[in-house]
Amino acid sequence: MKVKIFDESHEKDLETRVNEFLKELKGDLVDIKFSTAISMFGEEQIYCFTAMIIYTS
């Protein structure tokens, strides 16, 4: 098994990258884990959207 991790600051960017990866995937998809985190930097909110794809090659 292998994993691929994606980290983006916008959910649409994450969606695009995951879909592109899945289009090219030669093995079998096992699972996708998704997470969202938010933090503050001064007055600014910073979002982090991550996905971990578990697959076989």
TIMAR-290367 format. One record per residue (C-alpha): x, y negated, z negated; residue in three letters; chain. Coordinates in steps of 0.2 Angstrom, whole numbers. Layout:
N
{X X, Y Y, Z Z, resn ALA, chain A};
...
// end
This chain:
57
{X 0, Y 0, Z 0, resn MET, chain A};
{X 5, Y -18, Z 3, resn LYS, chain A};
{X -2, Y -35, Z -3, resn VAL, chain A};
{X -2, Y -52, Z 6, resn LYS, chain A};
{X -5, Y -68, Z -5, resn ILE, chain A};
{X -12, Y -84, Z 2, resn PHE, chain A};
{X -13, Y -101, Z -7, resn ASP, chain A};
{X -21, Y -116, Z -1, resn GLU, chain A};
{X -28, Y -132, Z -8, resn SER, chain A};
{X -44, Y -132, Z 3, resn HIS, chain A};
{X -56, Y -117, Z 4, resn GLU, chain A};
{X -58, Y -119, Z 23, resn LYS, chain A};
{X -39, Y -118, Z 25, resn ASP, chain A};
{X -39, Y -102, Z 15, resn LEU, chain A};
{X -53, Y -95, Z 25, resn GLU, chain A};
{X -44, Y -98, Z 41, resn THR, chain A};
{X -28, Y -90, Z 36, resn ARG, chain A};
{X -36, Y -75, Z 29, resn VAL, chain A};
{X -47, Y -73, Z 45, resn ASN, chain A};
{X -31, Y -74, Z 56, resn GLU, chain A};
{X -22, Y -61, Z 45, resn PHE, chain A};
{X -37, Y -49, Z 46, resn LEU, chain A};
{X -38, Y -51, Z 65, resn LYS, chain A};
{X -20, Y -45, Z 67, resn GLU, chain A};
{X -20, Y -32, Z 53, resn LEU, chain A};
{X -15, Y -15, Z 60, resn LYS, chain A};
{X -18, Y -5, Z 44, resn GLY, chain A};
{X -34, Y -3, Z 34, resn ASP, chain A};
{X -41, Y -16, Z 22, resn LEU, chain A};
{X -42, Y -10, Z 4, resn VAL, chain A};
{X -48, Y -25, Z -5, resn ASP, chain A};
{X -48, Y -44, Z -6, resn ILE, chain A};
{X -46, Y -53, Z -23, resn LYS, chain A};
{X -51, Y -72, Z -23, resn PHE, chain A};
{X -47, Y -85, Z -36, resn SER, chain A};
{X -50, Y -104, Z -39, resn THR, chain A};
{X -41, Y -115, Z -51, resn ALA, chain A};
{X -42, Y -133, Z -54, resn ILE, chain A};
{X -30, Y -145, Z -64, resn SER, chain A};
{X -28, Y -163, Z -67, resn MET, chain A};
{X -13, Y -174, Z -62, resn PHE, chain A};
{X -16, Y -191, Z -69, resn GLY, chain A};
{X -33, Y -196, Z -62, resn GLU, chain A};
{X -32, Y -183, Z -47, resn GLU, chain A};
{X -40, Y -166, Z -47, resn GLN, chain A};
{X -30, Y -153, Z -39, resn ILE, chain A};
{X -38, Y -137, Z -32, resn TYR, chain A};
{X -30, Y -121, Z -29, resn CYS, chain A};
{X -39, Y -107, Z -19, resn PHE, chain A};
{X -30, Y -90, Z -18, resn THR, chain A};
{X -33, Y -74, Z -10, resn ALA, chain A};
{X -24, Y -57, Z -12, resn MET, chain A};
{X -27, Y -45, Z 2, resn ILE, chain A};
{X -23, Y -27, Z -2, resn ILE, chain A};
{X -20, Y -16, Z 13, resn TYR, chain A};
{X -11, Y 0, Z 20, resn THR, chain A};
{X 1, Y -1, Z 35, resn SER, chain A};
// end
